[in-house]
Amino acid sequence: MPRVILHVDMDAFYAAVEVRENPALVGKPLIIGHRGPRGVVSTCSYAARPFGVRSAMPSVTAERLCPQAIWLPARMSLYADVSREIRRLFEAFTPAVEPVSIDEAFLDLGGIAHELADGERIARDLKQRIRDEQRLTASVGIAPNKFLAKVASDLDKPDGLVMLGHDQLADLLWPLPIDRLWGVGPKTAERLRQRRITRIGDLARVQQAVLRGIVGAHSARHLHALAHGRDDRPVESQRDAKSISEERTYTRDLVEADAIDRALLQRAEGVARELRRQRVAARTVHLKVRGGDFSTWTRSWTLPEPTDLAEVLVEAARRLFAERIELGTQGVRLLGIGVSGLEAAQPGQPELFPDRRQERIRRAARTADAIRERLGPEALVRARLLKPRDPAEDSP
């Protein structure tokens, strides 16, 4: 049976969520990010893109291109919660979901769709569910493999739906520029262009022996296969994930102890909620810290028992930060918490706390999860995280 793969890409995700939360922003050029010499554009609305604004652009450049734009700081906890709700919709269609980032994922419809046309019908239903339940739009590519599905989802944004089979390579894939192939960076693209290979179709017509002389044997095989629409990589379900992490880069270095501690708690909270969503527990906690001078530390701590509670994660992170990070007088530019050693969560499994306290914390966490699922991601927030908002108005 041929594979049927979907690539779902949420349209201008951060900006779209902000517009959903504030309809007064509809149709206006909106930039998610922070102004200033260290600022970077996280994303922007489609109304800002005709001015030349793009993701990852320096904020000073975006301000020059679109001075009338409305700027908002990224609210990563909100976007992460919306992403989890959307992922639940994916999993209602198939258990084989591979998240690529907060706003995109691959879905394998094996055993559900028998041909690409079935995948197209399912994709339409999925897009409608996202629109009805989250008031957001997604662009979806349907193809026999991950590479073609990813290409297809980008061909008709926003709110696109494109099917790309092997019989459509000449029309839809081969006219695209060579750097649309995975693995073709600026240097490789320049070497190919020097040989007048500027389009994917040009590379598809080049013999592998010639291509090996340009990019090497391994890359030649890889690029030749992609140019002919071949990609055998499986969709790897998140259920098989080996780690979970959450990190933030701050537009202003965190220097006060309280701000750093709040940031640790916020990251631990996000990781713990994802652990519970996946019904797994973690045995090892990882801390990543980058100072204002870009010095970077990564430290880890193995827990006596696996956990899915933020209280346990943040205590381990605090201990790592206090005992094994030497910032000196500089502040924190980036802070992240991750976990590994994942295993299926067992009801009532022991934690670092005495049993009575552990069960009280666990019941509170599960109640909070249920409230957020029913009423929305911002329906319940820890009092410790209410004021001020996310330290230094963090960005992804």
C-alpha positions as CSV (number, residue, x, y, z in Angstrom):
1,M,0.0,0.0,0.0
2,P,1.5,3.4,-0.9
3,R,2.2,5.8,1.9
4,V,0.0,8.8,2.5
5,I,1.8,11.6,4.5
6,L,0.4,15.0,5.5
7,H,2.5,17.9,6.5
8,V,0.5,20.5,8.4
9,D,1.9,24.0,8.8
10,M,0.0,26.5,10.8
11,D,-0.1,29.8,9.0
12,A,1.8,32.7,10.7
13,F,1.1,30.8,13.9
14,Y,2.1,33.3,16.7
15,A,0.6,36.2,14.8
16,A,-2.6,34.3,14.0
17,V,-3.1,33.4,17.7
18,E,-2.7,37.0,18.7
19,V,-5.2,38.1,16.0
20,R,-7.6,35.4,17.3
21,E,-7.2,36.8,20.8
22,N,-7.7,40.4,19.6
23,P,-9.9,40.7,16.5
24,A,-9.0,44.4,16.3
25,L,-5.7,43.2,14.7
26,V,-7.4,41.6,11.7
27,G,-5.8,42.8,8.5
28,K,-3.2,44.9,10.2
29,P,0.6,44.4,9.8
30,L,1.6,42.7,13.0
31,I,5.1,41.7,14.1
32,I,5.7,39.3,16.9
33,G,9.1,40.1,18.5
34,H,10.9,42.9,20.1
35,R,12.3,46.2,18.9
36,G,15.9,47.2,19.4
37,P,19.4,46.2,18.3
38,R,19.1,42.7,19.8
39,G,15.6,42.1,18.7
40,V,14.6,39.5,16.1
41,V,11.3,39.0,14.3
42,S,9.7,35.7,15.5
43,T,7.0,35.9,12.9
44,C,4.6,38.4,11.3
45,S,1.1,38.5,9.9
46,Y,0.6,38.1,6.2
47,A,-0.4,41.8,6.1
48,A,3.2,42.7,7.0
49,R,4.9,40.4,4.5
50,P,4.3,42.6,1.4
51,F,6.6,45.1,3.0
52,G,9.4,42.6,3.1
53,V,9.2,41.6,6.7
54,R,10.2,37.9,7.4
55,S,10.8,35.6,10.3
56,A,14.3,35.8,11.9
57,M,14.9,39.3,10.4
58,P,16.6,41.8,12.7
59,S,14.0,44.0,14.3
60,V,15.7,47.2,13.2
61,T,15.4,46.0,9.6
62,A,11.7,45.2,10.0
63,E,11.1,48.6,11.6
64,R,12.6,50.3,8.6
65,L,10.6,48.2,6.1
66,C,7.3,48.5,7.9
67,P,7.3,51.5,10.4
68,Q,3.5,51.3,10.7
69,A,3.5,47.7,12.0
70,I,2.1,46.8,15.4
71,W,4.6,45.0,17.6
72,L,3.7,42.4,20.3
73,P,6.1,40.3,22.5
74,A,5.9,36.6,22.0
75,R,3.7,34.8,24.5
76,M,5.3,31.4,24.3
77,S,3.2,29.7,27.1
78,L,0.0,30.7,25.2
79,Y,1.4,29.4,21.9
80,A,2.6,26.2,23.4
81,D,-0.9,25.5,24.9
82,V,-2.6,26.2,21.6
83,S,-0.1,23.9,19.9
84,R,-1.0,21.1,22.3
85,E,-4.7,21.6,21.5
86,I,-4.0,21.4,17.8
87,R,-1.8,18.3,18.3
88,R,-4.8,16.6,20.0
89,L,-6.8,17.2,16.8
90,F,-4.0,15.6,14.8
91,E,-4.1,12.5,17.1
92,A,-7.8,12.3,16.7
93,F,-7.1,11.4,13.0
94,T,-4.0,9.2,13.4
95,P,-1.7,8.1,16.2
96,A,1.3,8.5,13.9
97,V,2.2,12.2,14.5
98,E,5.7,13.6,14.3
99,P,5.9,17.2,15.6
100,V,8.6,19.2,13.8
101,S,8.1,22.4,15.8
102,I,5.5,24.2,17.7
103,D,3.5,25.0,14.6
104,E,4.1,22.1,12.2
105,A,3.9,18.3,12.1
106,F,3.9,15.2,9.9
107,L,1.0,12.8,10.0
108,D,1.2,9.3,8.6
109,L,-2.2,8.1,7.4
110,G,-1.1,4.5,6.8
111,G,-4.0,2.1,7.2
112,I,-6.5,5.0,7.1
113,A,-5.9,6.4,3.6
114,H,-5.4,4.0,0.7
115,E,-4.4,6.6,-1.8
116,L,-3.5,10.3,-2.0
117,A,-7.1,11.3,-2.8
118,D,-8.2,9.7,0.5
119,G,-5.5,11.8,2.2
120,E,-6.8,14.9,0.5
121,R,-10.3,14.3,1.9
122,I,-8.9,13.7,5.4
123,A,-6.8,16.8,5.1
124,R,-9.9,18.9,4.3
125,D,-11.6,17.5,7.4
126,L,-8.6,18.3,9.6
127,K,-8.3,21.8,8.3
128,Q,-12.0,22.4,9.0
129,R,-11.6,21.0,12.6
130,I,-8.7,23.4,13.2
131,R,-10.8,26.3,11.9
132,D,-13.9,25.4,13.9
133,E,-12.2,24.5,17.2
134,Q,-9.2,26.9,17.2
135,R,-10.3,29.6,14.8
136,L,-6.9,29.3,13.0
137,T,-5.9,28.2,9.5
138,A,-3.3,25.7,8.4
139,S,-1.7,24.8,5.1
140,V,-1.5,21.1,4.3
141,G,0.6,19.1,1.9
142,I,-0.4,15.6,0.9
143,A,2.2,13.3,-0.6
144,P,3.7,9.8,-0.6
145,N,6.6,10.9,1.6
146,K,7.8,13.6,4.1
147,F,9.9,15.6,1.7
148,L,7.1,16.0,-0.9
149,A,4.5,16.7,1.7
150,K,6.7,19.5,3.2
151,V,7.2,21.0,-0.3
152,A,3.5,20.8,-1.0
153,S,2.4,22.5,2.2
154,D,4.4,25.6,1.2
155,L,3.1,26.0,-2.3
156,D,-0.2,27.7,-1.6
157,K,0.0,29.5,1.7
158,P,-1.9,30.6,3.6
159,D,-4.8,28.2,4.1
160,G,-3.5,26.0,1.3
161,L,-4.2,22.4,0.4
162,V,-1.9,20.8,-2.2
163,M,-1.5,17.2,-3.3
164,L,1.9,16.3,-4.7
165,G,2.3,12.8,-6.2
166,H,5.1,11.4,-8.3
167,D,3.2,12.2,-11.5
168,Q,3.3,15.9,-10.6
169,L,7.1,16.3,-10.1
170,A,7.7,18.0,-13.4
171,D,4.9,20.6,-12.8
172,L,5.3,21.3,-9.1
173,L,8.7,20.2,-7.8
174,W,11.2,20.6,-10.7
175,P,10.5,24.4,-11.3
176,L,11.5,25.2,-7.7
177,P,14.9,26.7,-6.9
178,I,17.7,24.3,-5.9
179,D,17.9,25.5,-2.3
180,R,14.4,24.0,-1.7
181,L,16.0,20.6,-1.5
182,W,16.8,19.5,2.1
183,G,20.5,19.6,2.5
184,V,21.3,22.4,0.1
185,G,22.7,25.3,2.0
186,P,24.2,28.5,0.7
187,K,27.6,27.0,-0.1
188,T,26.2,23.9,-1.8
189,A,23.7,26.1,-3.7
190,E,26.5,28.3,-5.0
191,R,28.6,25.3,-6.2
192,L,25.5,24.0,-8.0
193,R,24.7,27.3,-9.6
194,Q,28.2,27.6,-10.9
195,R,27.5,24.5,-12.9
196,R,24.2,26.0,-14.1
197,I,22.1,23.8,-11.8
198,T,19.7,26.4,-10.5
199,R,16.4,24.4,-10.4
200,I,15.5,21.1,-8.9
201,G,14.7,19.8,-12.4
202,D,18.2,20.7,-13.5
203,L,19.6,18.5,-10.7
204,A,17.2,15.7,-11.5
205,R,18.6,15.5,-15.0
206,V,22.2,15.5,-14.0
207,Q,23.9,12.0,-13.8
208,Q,24.9,11.0,-10.3
209,A,28.5,10.6,-11.4
210,V,28.7,14.3,-12.4
211,L,26.9,15.3,-9.2
212,R,29.4,13.4,-7.1
213,G,32.1,15.5,-8.5
214,I,30.3,18.6,-7.3
215,V,28.9,17.7,-3.8
216,G,30.5,14.3,-2.9
217,A,29.1,10.8,-3.0
218,H,26.8,10.9,0.0
219,S,25.2,14.3,-0.9
220,A,24.9,13.2,-4.5
221,R,22.8,10.2,-3.6
222,H,20.7,12.2,-1.1
223,L,19.9,15.1,-3.5
224,H,19.4,12.9,-6.5
225,A,16.8,10.9,-4.6
226,L,14.9,14.0,-3.4
227,A,14.9,15.6,-6.8
228,H,13.1,12.4,-8.1
229,G,10.7,12.5,-5.2
230,R,12.1,9.7,-3.2
231,D,12.3,9.8,0.6
232,D,11.9,6.7,2.7
233,R,12.2,8.3,6.2
234,P,9.3,7.2,8.5
235,V,7.1,9.5,10.5
236,E,8.4,9.1,14.0
237,S,5.6,9.5,16.5
238,Q,6.1,11.8,19.5
239,R,5.1,8.8,21.6
240,D,8.6,7.5,20.9
241,A,10.3,10.8,21.9
242,K,13.5,10.4,23.9
243,S,13.5,13.8,25.5
244,I,11.3,16.9,26.0
245,S,12.7,20.4,26.5
246,E,11.7,24.1,26.6
247,E,14.1,27.0,26.4
248,R,13.9,30.8,25.8
249,T,16.2,33.5,24.7
250,Y,15.6,36.8,26.4
251,T,15.8,40.2,24.8
252,R,17.2,41.6,28.1
253,D,19.6,39.6,30.2
254,L,18.0,38.3,33.4
255,V,20.1,39.6,36.3
256,E,17.8,39.5,39.4
257,A,17.6,36.3,41.3
258,D,13.8,36.5,41.4
259,A,13.5,36.9,37.6
260,I,15.8,33.9,37.0
261,D,13.9,31.8,39.5
262,R,10.6,32.7,37.9
263,A,12.0,31.8,34.5
264,L,13.1,28.4,35.8
265,L,9.6,27.7,37.2
266,Q,8.0,28.8,33.9
267,R,10.2,26.4,31.9
268,A,9.6,23.5,34.4
269,E,5.9,24.1,34.2
270,G,5.8,23.8,30.4
271,V,7.9,20.6,30.4
272,A,5.9,19.0,33.2
273,R,2.6,19.7,31.3
274,E,4.0,18.1,28.2
275,L,5.1,15.1,30.2
276,R,1.6,14.6,31.6
277,R,0.1,15.2,28.1
278,Q,2.2,12.4,26.8
279,R,1.6,10.2,29.9
280,V,5.3,9.8,30.5
281,A,7.6,10.6,33.4
282,A,11.3,11.7,33.3
283,R,14.2,10.5,35.3
284,T,16.9,13.0,34.3
285,V,16.6,16.8,34.4
286,H,18.8,19.0,32.1
287,L,19.6,22.7,32.6
288,K,20.9,24.9,29.8
289,V,22.2,28.4,30.6
290,R,23.7,31.0,28.3
291,G,25.3,34.1,29.8
292,G,25.4,37.6,28.4
293,D,28.8,36.9,26.9
294,F,27.4,33.8,25.1
295,S,29.2,31.4,27.5
296,T,27.0,28.3,27.7
297,W,26.6,25.7,30.4
298,T,24.6,22.4,30.2
299,R,24.2,20.4,33.4
300,S,22.1,17.4,34.4
301,W,20.7,15.7,37.5
302,T,19.3,12.2,37.7
303,L,16.3,12.0,40.1
304,P,15.7,9.1,42.5
305,E,12.4,8.4,40.9
306,P,10.8,9.5,37.6
307,T,8.4,12.5,37.7
308,D,6.0,14.5,35.7
309,L,5.6,17.3,38.3
310,A,6.9,20.9,37.8
311,E,7.8,21.1,41.5
312,V,10.3,18.3,41.2
313,L,11.8,19.6,38.0
314,V,12.2,23.1,39.2
315,E,13.9,22.0,42.5
316,A,16.4,20.0,40.5
317,A,17.0,22.9,38.1
318,R,17.4,25.4,41.0
319,R,20.0,23.0,42.6
320,L,21.9,22.7,39.3
321,F,21.8,26.5,38.8
322,A,23.0,27.3,42.3
323,E,25.7,24.6,42.5
324,R,27.0,24.1,39.0
325,I,26.6,27.4,37.1
326,E,29.2,30.1,37.4
327,L,27.7,33.3,35.9
328,G,29.8,35.7,37.8
329,T,28.5,39.3,37.3
330,Q,26.8,38.6,33.9
331,G,23.1,37.9,33.4
332,V,21.2,35.1,31.8
333,R,20.6,35.4,28.0
334,L,19.1,32.0,27.5
335,L,17.6,29.5,29.9
336,G,16.2,26.1,29.2
337,I,15.0,23.0,31.0
338,G,14.8,19.5,29.4
339,V,14.2,16.0,30.6
340,S,15.2,12.6,29.4
341,G,15.0,9.0,30.5
342,L,11.3,8.9,29.7
343,E,9.1,6.0,30.7
344,A,5.4,5.4,30.9
345,A,3.9,7.2,34.0
346,Q,2.6,4.8,36.6
347,P,-0.4,5.9,38.8
348,G,0.8,6.7,42.3
349,Q,4.5,6.2,41.5
350,P,6.7,7.7,44.2
351,E,8.4,11.1,43.9
352,L,10.8,13.1,45.9
353,F,8.1,14.3,48.2
354,P,6.5,12.3,51.0
355,D,3.4,10.5,49.8
356,R,0.7,12.8,51.2
357,R,2.3,16.0,49.7
358,Q,3.1,14.2,46.5
359,E,-0.5,13.2,45.9
360,R,-1.8,16.6,46.8
361,I,0.6,18.2,44.2
362,R,-0.3,15.6,41.6
363,R,-4.1,16.1,42.1
364,A,-3.6,19.9,41.8
365,A,-1.6,19.4,38.6
366,R,-4.2,17.1,37.0
367,T,-7.0,19.5,38.0
368,A,-5.2,22.4,36.5
369,D,-4.6,20.4,33.2
370,A,-8.3,19.6,33.1
371,I,-9.3,23.2,33.6
372,R,-7.0,24.4,30.9
373,E,-8.2,21.8,28.5
374,R,-11.8,22.8,29.1
375,L,-11.5,26.6,29.4
376,G,-8.4,27.5,27.5
377,P,-4.6,27.6,28.0
378,E,-4.7,30.9,30.0
379,A,-7.6,29.9,32.2
380,L,-5.3,29.0,35.1
381,V,-1.9,30.5,35.9
382,R,0.4,29.9,38.9
383,A,0.2,33.0,41.2
384,R,4.1,33.0,41.2
385,L,4.0,33.6,37.4
386,L,1.3,36.3,37.3
387,K,3.4,39.4,37.9
388,P,5.4,40.5,36.1
389,R,4.7,38.6,32.9
390,D,7.4,36.4,31.4
391,P,10.8,37.8,32.5
392,A,12.2,40.3,30.1
393,E,9.3,39.5,27.7
394,D,11.1,36.5,26.3
395,S,11.1,35.5,22.6
396,P,11.6,32.0,21.1
